[in-house]
């Protein structure tokens, strides 16, 4: 599962869309099985276990620390919420 702040760039992603994920020099094309916007981190975590979102982390606190390490992410999540993308 991928998550992003549900900003203008991501908020309109829908079930069935094809997206391109970039990690360094690697590019991956994936189909979105399900896209849903959550108003808060807590509501997202009630619907999806942390290990499904970030398998390497052990606590919500660790995930928040990682999320908030991205520029302006705390503010973006507060304003726009999070979009969770289940990928095929």
Backbone torsions as a table, in degrees:
resi	resn	phi	psi	omega
1	UNK	NA	139.9	176.4
2	UNK	-111.6	143.7	174.3
3	UNK	-129.5	149.7	176.8
4	UNK	-146.8	156.2	168.2
5	UNK	-62.2	136.5	-173.5
6	UNK	-82.1	54.9	179.6
7	UNK	-73.6	176.4	179.4
8	UNK	-50.2	-37.8	-177.3
9	UNK	-64.4	-32.1	-172.6
10	UNK	-114.5	-19.7	-168.9
11	UNK	-63.6	-21.4	-177.4
12	UNK	-97.2	8.1	176.3
13	UNK	-67.1	132.8	-175.7
14	UNK	-125.1	164.1	174.4
15	UNK	-54.0	134.5	178.5
16	UNK	91.3	-14.1	177.8
17	UNK	-66.5	154.2	171.9
18	UNK	-106.7	130.2	179.4
19	UNK	-122.8	159.6	176.1
20	UNK	-115.7	124.3	177.3
21	UNK	-104.0	137.4	-178.9
22	UNK	-119.3	128.5	177.3
23	UNK	-133.0	101.4	-175.0
24	UNK	64.0	-122.7	179.1
25	UNK	-91.3	-7.3	-178.4
26	UNK	-87.6	140.7	176.6
27	UNK	-126.5	133.3	-179.5
28	UNK	-125.7	132.7	175.4
29	UNK	-101.9	127.0	-177.1
30	UNK	-135.3	148.2	173.6
31	UNK	-92.5	139.6	178.7
32	UNK	-85.2	116.0	177.6
33	UNK	-77.0	-44.1	-179.3
34	UNK	-151.5	135.8	176.7
35	UNK	-126.0	132.3	179.2
36	UNK	-146.7	138.3	178.2
37	UNK	-97.4	133.8	177.1
38	UNK	-116.1	138.8	-177.5
39	UNK	-70.2	-30.3	-176.7
40	UNK	-140.3	165.0	173.8
41	UNK	-61.0	-41.6	-178.6
42	UNK	-61.0	-42.9	-179.7
43	UNK	-67.5	-35.2	176.2
44	UNK	-63.9	-43.8	-177.8
45	UNK	-70.7	-21.3	173.9
46	UNK	-71.7	-29.6	-178.6
47	UNK	-90.8	-28.4	-175.6
48	UNK	-137.9	128.4	178.4
49	UNK	-65.4	145.8	-179.5
50	UNK	-54.1	-40.3	-177.6
51	UNK	-62.7	-23.5	177.1
52	UNK	-78.9	-27.8	-178.2
53	UNK	-88.1	-49.1	-177.4
54	UNK	-136.7	82.1	-174.7
55	UNK	-55.8	-28.5	-176.0
56	UNK	-79.8	-12.1	-176.9
57	UNK	-97.7	155.2	-176.5
58	UNK	-112.8	-7.2	-178.1
59	UNK	-152.4	157.7	175.0
60	UNK	-60.1	-36.7	179.2
61	UNK	-59.4	-43.5	177.8
62	UNK	-62.7	-40.8	-178.6
63	UNK	-66.6	-44.4	178.3
64	UNK	-58.8	-42.9	179.5
65	UNK	-59.4	-43.0	179.3
66	UNK	-67.4	-46.2	178.9
67	UNK	-58.3	-46.3	-175.5
68	UNK	-74.3	-6.9	176.1
69	UNK	-76.0	-17.3	176.2
70	UNK	-78.6	141.8	-177.1
71	UNK	-54.8	125.7	175.3
72	UNK	62.2	14.1	-175.1
73	UNK	-67.0	-37.1	179.2
74	UNK	-59.8	-45.0	179.3
75	UNK	-67.1	-41.3	-179.9
76	UNK	-63.6	-43.6	179.1
77	UNK	-64.5	-42.1	177.8
78	UNK	-60.5	-36.8	-177.4
79	UNK	-85.4	-41.1	-171.4
80	UNK	-111.6	-16.4	-173.6
81	UNK	81.6	-164.3	-179.3
82	UNK	-124.7	143.5	171.0
83	UNK	-105.4	131.7	176.5
84	UNK	-106.1	129.3	-176.9
85	UNK	-118.4	115.9	171.4
86	UNK	-89.9	125.4	-173.7
87	UNK	-109.8	149.0	175.8
88	UNK	-86.9	NA	NA
